[in-house]
């Protein structure tokens, strides 16, 4: 369940004795488009922990750069077809 993502990641970081900035969350455009409201909440919470958020293969779906800039994303890789 997406709503439980933050505590799971926090516990995983504790168990591994890693700082939050060691965690890089990689998402796809389709994840954002499926449930953007929930994704925004979860990504913002993960960013508050100190984790980085990367988007892989942007351009495969239908999201625009205007839409993507609403999300707390640190880095984007573009799909070759883009």
N, C-alpha and C positions, 0 to 999 in steps of 0.2 A: 504494500500500500504506500503510495507516495507521501501521504500525510505523516508517516512514521519514519521518513528518510533521515531527518536530522538527528534524532536520538540514536539511530542505528550507526550512523557514521561517527558520531561523537564517541560511542562506545568502542567501535572498531579502532579509532585513533588511540583511545586510552589503552586498549588491550595490546596494541602494537607499540605503545610508548612513542608515538609520533606526534609532532605538533600539527595543528590543523593546516598550516601552509604547505605541509608535505603532501596533502591530498589534492589531487586534480580530478575534478568531476568532468567527464567528457559526455556530452549529450549530442543528440542529432536534432535536426530541424523538425522531424516528424514528432518527436517527443514534445517539443514546444507547441506544435500545432494541435496535438491531440487534446491537451488540457492546459491551455496557456495560463489560465488564472492560477491553478494549483502549481504549475511549474514555476511561475513567477514567485509565489510565496516560498516554495522550497529552495529555489536558487538564492533568493535574498537571505534566507536563513542560513544556508551553507556559506554564503559570502560573509555573513556576520561571524561565523565560526573562524573565518580566516582562510578558507579553502579557495582554490582557483576554479573557475568554470570555463571550459573550452567547448566550442561547438565544432563538430566535425562534418565535413562535406556539405556545407551550406550551398544551396542552389539546386539541390535535388528535388525539393518540394516547391511549395508555392509562397513561402514567406518572403517578404520584401525587406530590404535594409531598413526601411522606416519602421517596420514592425519589430525587427530584431533589436533595434537600439533601445527598446523598452526593457529588455532583459539585462540582468547584471552579468554580462559575459566578458571574460578577459581576453579571449583570443578566438578567432574564427579561421578555419581552413575552408577554402572554396572547393567545390566539386569541379573536376576538370571540364565538365560540360558547360559550366557557368561561364 
